[in-house]
Amino acid sequence: MSDYVNLYPAAIPFADTVPLEGRQPEKVTNTDGIERVSNIHTPQIAFYPPAPGVPHRGAILIIPGGGYGIVASGHEGTDIATLFSSKGYSSAVLRYRMAPYKHPVPLTDARRGLRLLRSHAAADGFPADHVGVLGFSAGAHLAATLSTLPDAPGLVGDETDKLSGLPAFTVLGYPVISLVDNNITHGGSRSNLLGKNPPEELLKLLSPELQVTDKTPRAFLFHAVNDPVKIGNSEAYAAALKAHHVPCEFVRLASGGHGYGLGLKNPDTAIWSPQCLGWLEGLWETPAKPAEKK
């Protein structure tokens, strides 16, 4: 298991949006084997280098879900990174700020995380343009937002800030997508991210299905038909990609509900990760090279 390091070397952008006197201390709980982190004030990232001797094609920033209220950093973070790193991908798990922090704080943390992962390209031996993002639930909303909104300048001013903050591919697990369609939106995630009465313009801006263009990265989506976060979210994003002729693979799972991570105990959910790995292997024309032993 990798150790977490701070996302920012010194001053944390937007830290003053939550006053010191009003902050609750960070809390980590582990119930039923699920690790949940809340009240994150110092965002962090954990790096998982690729396993030696296996074909290595790129890197993946992993964004756990939690309704923008907690970060499920175990089964939607560490477990995912361990799998993908064992298959030759350089991985990183993001512990980003969420409620009481509002937009653009989570997006700012995600961009910084992607840039930091990209800065490992030379050391880990992957092409710097083969860096993508994998998110779950509200973390998938953040991943889709990162994939559909224009890049923005970094706020640190170091060499890492000069790197691109845009992913080359997107993997979305049971995502929250639309913030404007009340038939499918997840109200808790929307409120935690934007407050109770956000302006319509902001809701549209942060509804990734409305921001897709022909430049949006290719995507792999998986979603169970019985998910309480309605599958219409994935359908909306997949339809937008198709309308803009962006390649997309959408796996509809026969069962599984929500929040299962790798879902290895259920044959219906266990299929997504091998299918995703197969999809990733087909993304690049450049032959894969084995990662070197450290």
C-alpha positions as CSV (number, residue, x, y, z in Angstrom):
1,M,0.0,0.0,0.0
2,S,1.4,3.4,-1.0
3,D,1.6,6.3,1.4
4,Y,-0.3,9.5,0.7
5,V,1.6,12.7,0.0
6,N,0.2,16.3,-0.1
7,L,-1.2,17.4,-3.4
8,Y,0.2,20.9,-3.0
9,P,3.8,21.7,-1.8
10,A,2.8,24.7,0.4
11,A,-0.3,27.0,0.2
12,I,-3.5,25.1,-0.7
13,P,-5.7,26.9,-3.2
14,F,-9.2,27.9,-2.0
15,A,-8.3,26.9,1.6
16,D,-9.9,30.1,2.9
17,T,-13.3,29.2,1.5
18,V,-13.8,27.1,4.7
19,P,-12.8,29.2,7.7
20,L,-10.4,27.6,10.2
21,E,-12.8,28.1,13.1
22,G,-15.6,26.3,11.3
23,R,-13.6,23.2,10.2
24,Q,-14.3,19.7,11.5
25,P,-11.2,17.5,11.8
26,E,-10.5,14.9,9.2
27,K,-12.2,11.6,10.0
28,V,-11.4,8.1,8.7
29,T,-13.9,5.3,9.3
30,N,-13.9,1.6,8.3
31,T,-17.3,0.0,8.3
32,D,-18.0,-3.4,6.7
33,G,-14.6,-3.2,5.0
34,I,-15.3,0.2,3.4
35,E,-12.9,3.0,4.2
36,R,-14.5,6.4,4.2
37,V,-12.6,9.7,4.6
38,S,-14.5,12.9,5.4
39,N,-13.6,16.5,6.2
40,I,-10.5,16.5,4.0
41,H,-8.8,19.9,4.3
42,T,-5.3,18.8,3.0
43,P,-5.8,17.0,-0.3
44,Q,-3.4,14.2,-1.0
45,I,-2.5,11.6,-3.6
46,A,-1.0,8.1,-3.4
47,F,1.1,6.8,-6.2
48,Y,1.3,3.1,-7.3
49,P,4.1,2.4,-9.8
50,P,3.6,-0.2,-12.5
51,A,4.5,-3.8,-11.7
52,P,7.8,-4.7,-13.2
53,G,8.0,-7.0,-16.2
54,V,4.5,-6.5,-17.5
55,P,3.4,-4.5,-20.6
56,H,3.0,-0.9,-19.6
57,R,0.9,1.5,-21.7
58,G,0.0,4.5,-19.5
59,A,-1.3,5.9,-16.3
60,I,-4.6,6.3,-14.5
61,L,-5.7,8.9,-11.9
62,I,-8.4,7.2,-9.7
63,I,-11.1,9.3,-8.2
64,P,-13.2,7.5,-5.6
65,G,-16.8,8.4,-5.1
66,G,-18.8,9.4,-2.0
67,G,-21.5,11.9,-3.1
68,Y,-19.0,14.8,-2.7
69,G,-19.5,14.2,1.0
70,I,-16.9,11.5,1.7
71,V,-14.1,9.8,-0.3
72,A,-14.4,6.0,-0.4
73,S,-10.7,5.6,-0.7
74,G,-10.5,1.9,-0.1
75,H,-12.7,-0.2,-2.4
76,E,-13.0,2.6,-5.0
77,G,-9.3,3.7,-4.6
78,T,-6.6,1.5,-3.2
79,D,-8.2,-1.7,-4.5
80,I,-8.5,-0.3,-8.0
81,A,-5.0,1.1,-8.0
82,T,-3.6,-2.3,-6.9
83,L,-5.3,-4.1,-9.8
84,F,-4.3,-1.6,-12.5
85,S,-0.8,-1.3,-11.3
86,S,-0.4,-5.1,-11.3
87,K,-1.4,-5.0,-15.0
88,G,1.4,-2.4,-15.8
89,Y,-0.4,0.9,-15.3
90,S,1.0,3.6,-13.2
91,S,-1.8,4.6,-10.9
92,A,-2.6,7.2,-8.4
93,V,-5.5,7.6,-5.9
94,L,-6.8,11.1,-5.2
95,R,-8.1,12.2,-1.8
96,Y,-9.8,15.4,-2.9
97,R,-11.7,18.1,-1.0
98,M,-15.4,18.0,-1.0
99,A,-18.2,19.3,1.3
100,P,-18.0,21.7,3.0
101,Y,-15.8,22.8,0.0
102,K,-17.7,23.7,-3.1
103,H,-16.9,23.9,-6.8
104,P,-14.3,24.6,-8.1
105,V,-12.3,23.1,-5.3
106,P,-12.7,19.3,-6.2
107,L,-12.0,20.1,-9.9
108,T,-8.9,22.1,-8.9
109,D,-7.6,19.2,-6.9
110,A,-8.3,16.7,-9.7
111,R,-6.4,18.8,-12.2
112,R,-3.5,19.0,-9.9
113,G,-3.6,15.3,-9.3
114,L,-3.6,14.5,-13.0
115,R,-0.6,16.8,-13.6
116,L,1.3,15.2,-10.7
117,L,0.7,11.8,-12.2
118,R,1.8,13.0,-15.6
119,S,5.0,14.3,-14.0
120,H,5.9,10.6,-13.2
121,A,6.0,9.7,-16.9
122,A,9.8,9.6,-17.3
123,A,10.4,7.8,-14.0
124,D,7.7,5.2,-14.5
125,G,8.3,4.8,-18.2
126,F,5.0,5.7,-19.8
127,P,4.2,8.2,-22.5
128,A,3.2,11.5,-21.0
129,D,0.2,11.7,-23.3
130,H,-1.2,8.3,-22.2
131,V,-2.7,9.5,-18.9
132,G,-6.4,9.0,-18.2
133,V,-8.9,9.2,-15.4
134,L,-11.1,6.6,-13.7
135,G,-13.9,7.7,-11.4
136,F,-16.7,6.2,-9.4
137,S,-20.1,7.7,-8.7
138,A,-19.6,11.3,-7.7
139,G,-15.9,10.8,-8.4
140,A,-17.0,9.8,-11.9
141,H,-18.8,13.1,-12.2
142,L,-15.6,14.8,-11.3
143,A,-13.7,12.6,-13.8
144,A,-16.3,13.5,-16.5
145,T,-16.1,17.2,-15.6
146,L,-12.3,17.0,-15.9
147,S,-12.7,15.4,-19.3
148,T,-15.2,17.9,-20.7
149,L,-14.3,21.3,-19.4
150,P,-11.3,23.2,-20.9
151,D,-8.0,23.0,-19.1
152,A,-7.2,25.8,-16.6
153,P,-3.9,27.1,-15.4
154,G,-2.4,25.6,-12.3
155,L,-2.4,27.6,-9.1
156,V,1.0,26.5,-7.7
157,G,3.3,28.0,-10.3
158,D,5.8,25.1,-10.3
159,E,7.0,22.9,-13.2
160,T,4.1,20.5,-12.7
161,D,1.6,23.3,-13.4
162,K,3.1,23.6,-16.9
163,L,1.8,20.1,-17.8
164,S,-1.6,19.4,-19.3
165,G,-4.5,18.9,-16.9
166,L,-6.6,17.1,-19.5
167,P,-7.0,13.3,-19.6
168,A,-6.5,11.2,-22.7
169,F,-9.2,8.7,-21.8
170,T,-12.0,8.4,-19.3
171,V,-13.4,5.5,-17.4
172,L,-16.7,6.1,-15.5
173,G,-18.1,3.6,-13.0
174,Y,-21.8,4.1,-12.1
175,P,-21.4,7.9,-12.6
176,V,-23.4,10.8,-11.5
177,I,-23.6,12.9,-14.7
178,S,-26.4,15.3,-15.2
179,L,-27.1,18.0,-12.7
180,V,-30.0,19.5,-14.7
181,D,-32.2,16.5,-15.5
182,N,-34.2,15.9,-12.3
183,N,-35.3,12.5,-13.6
184,I,-31.8,11.1,-13.2
185,T,-29.7,13.6,-11.2
186,H,-28.3,12.7,-7.7
187,G,-29.5,15.4,-5.5
188,G,-27.1,14.8,-2.7
189,S,-24.0,15.1,-4.9
190,R,-25.4,18.2,-6.5
191,S,-26.1,19.9,-3.1
192,N,-22.7,19.0,-1.7
193,L,-20.9,20.3,-4.7
194,L,-22.9,23.5,-5.4
195,G,-25.2,24.2,-2.4
196,K,-29.0,24.3,-2.3
197,N,-29.9,26.8,-5.0
198,P,-27.1,27.0,-7.6
199,P,-27.6,29.1,-10.7
200,E,-28.9,27.3,-13.8
201,E,-25.8,28.3,-15.8
202,L,-23.5,26.5,-13.3
203,L,-25.7,23.4,-13.3
204,K,-25.4,23.3,-17.1
205,L,-21.7,23.9,-17.0
206,L,-21.2,21.0,-14.6
207,S,-23.4,18.6,-16.4
208,P,-20.8,16.8,-18.5
209,E,-23.4,15.4,-21.0
210,L,-23.9,19.1,-22.1
211,Q,-20.2,19.8,-22.4
212,V,-19.1,17.0,-24.7
213,T,-17.4,18.0,-28.0
214,D,-15.6,16.2,-30.7
215,K,-12.4,16.8,-28.7
216,T,-13.7,14.9,-25.6
217,P,-11.6,11.9,-24.6
218,R,-12.8,8.4,-25.5
219,A,-14.7,6.7,-22.7
220,F,-15.5,3.4,-21.1
221,L,-18.6,3.3,-18.9
222,F,-20.2,0.6,-16.7
223,H,-23.4,0.9,-14.8
224,A,-25.9,-1.7,-13.3
225,V,-29.5,-1.5,-14.5
226,N,-30.7,-1.6,-10.9
227,D,-28.4,1.2,-9.6
228,P,-30.2,3.8,-7.4
229,V,-28.0,6.4,-9.2
230,K,-29.9,5.9,-12.3
231,I,-28.4,4.3,-15.4
232,G,-29.8,7.3,-17.3
233,N,-26.7,9.2,-16.2
234,S,-24.4,6.8,-18.2
235,E,-26.9,6.7,-21.1
236,A,-26.9,10.5,-21.3
237,Y,-23.1,10.7,-21.4
238,A,-22.8,7.8,-23.9
239,A,-25.4,9.4,-26.1
240,A,-23.5,12.7,-26.1
241,L,-20.3,11.0,-27.0
242,K,-22.0,9.2,-29.9
243,A,-23.6,12.4,-31.1
244,H,-20.1,13.9,-31.4
245,H,-18.5,10.8,-32.9
246,V,-16.3,10.1,-29.9
247,P,-15.6,6.4,-29.4
248,C,-17.3,4.9,-26.3
249,E,-17.8,1.5,-24.8
250,F,-20.8,1.2,-22.5
251,V,-21.2,-2.0,-20.4
252,R,-24.7,-2.5,-18.9
253,L,-24.5,-4.7,-15.9
254,A,-27.5,-7.0,-15.1
255,S,-27.3,-6.3,-11.4
256,G,-25.0,-4.8,-8.8
257,G,-26.7,-1.8,-7.4
258,H,-24.3,1.0,-6.4
259,G,-20.8,1.4,-4.9
260,Y,-19.3,-2.1,-5.5
261,G,-15.9,-1.1,-6.7
262,L,-14.3,-4.1,-8.4
263,G,-17.4,-6.1,-7.5
264,L,-15.6,-9.4,-7.5
265,K,-18.2,-11.2,-5.4
266,N,-20.9,-10.7,-8.0
267,P,-20.4,-12.2,-11.5
268,D,-22.5,-9.5,-13.0
269,T,-20.2,-6.7,-11.7
270,A,-17.0,-8.6,-11.8
271,I,-17.0,-8.4,-15.6
272,W,-16.3,-4.7,-15.8
273,S,-12.6,-4.7,-14.9
274,P,-11.4,-7.3,-17.4
275,Q,-13.4,-5.6,-20.1
276,C,-12.0,-2.3,-19.2
277,L,-8.5,-3.6,-19.3
278,G,-9.1,-5.0,-22.7
279,W,-10.5,-1.7,-23.9
280,L,-7.4,0.1,-22.5
281,E,-5.1,-2.2,-24.4
282,G,-6.7,-1.2,-27.6
283,L,-6.3,2.5,-27.2
284,W,-2.8,3.0,-28.4
285,E,-1.2,2.0,-31.7
286,T,2.3,2.1,-30.0
287,P,3.2,-1.5,-28.9
288,A,3.3,-1.9,-25.1
289,K,6.7,-2.2,-23.5
290,P,7.4,-4.1,-20.2
291,A,7.9,-1.8,-17.2
292,E,11.5,-2.0,-16.0
293,K,12.4,-3.5,-12.6
294,K,13.0,-0.9,-10.0
